């Protein structure tokens, strides 16, 4: 059983390390604005979503009008295309990526929604495309397209900056780093310490943080939700959009704190084996 506990401990440690490495990679990507496409979409569907945007950028008005669903007014669509092209930055886009997408199916057929972000030297263009078709064998047709433009100077700085921040923010970052370490140490203690009773219950309980305190890494806006839980007591999330900021979250390591209180304040007990721990009331 000792060997099994060690293997479980190594697996949980690897899970935490993998999550940390993923966050580090995403922070680097967001700082350099090099994050890739949203995962899961097939290449044909991605091309279909991008085609109306590329037609507008290239001035292929007739090609886009020919892809519209039958009920859309072509004259109104042409007016919208002309308006978008008039707002378009003079420079060519430097890069593009699909940030979100979803597909729905119903009695009237299928719909595919996607949002792209295009980088220009001084602007970010957000383009949303909606496609529709009756069945899988039919080609996608355009049922809607929307464009918005944002000046880079008005957007939040990319990534997570630690320069010129309030003292409270540094304290929050310290807690963000310390809580998972404290939880991991407690988890190993719950697995391997001989005097622990109800070992497997404690091993699960110490991994969960209770009550989430979240902070926007750019604006500093904070929120608290007592009815929430975080694995390892910390999290860092980013939508993948250049328009959004990182949200950092911590939770009280209640299980880990309770573990040390119980085992330090309780009367000393003789070491017990796993069989005794499992059979204890």
Protein Blocks (a to p, Z undefined) as FASTA:
>chain_A
ZZmmmmmmmmmmmmmmmmmmmmmmmmmmmmnopaccdehiafklmmmmmmmmmmmmnopa
klmmmmpcfklcfklmmmmmmmmmmmpcfbdcfbdcdfbdcddddfkbccdddddddddf
kbccddddddddfblkbccddfbdcdddddfklpccehjdfehiafklmmmmmmmmmmmm
mmmmmmmmmmmmmklghklmmmmmmmpcghiadddfklopacddfbbcdehhiacddehi
akbccdddddddfklmmmmmmmmmpccdddddfklmmmpZZ
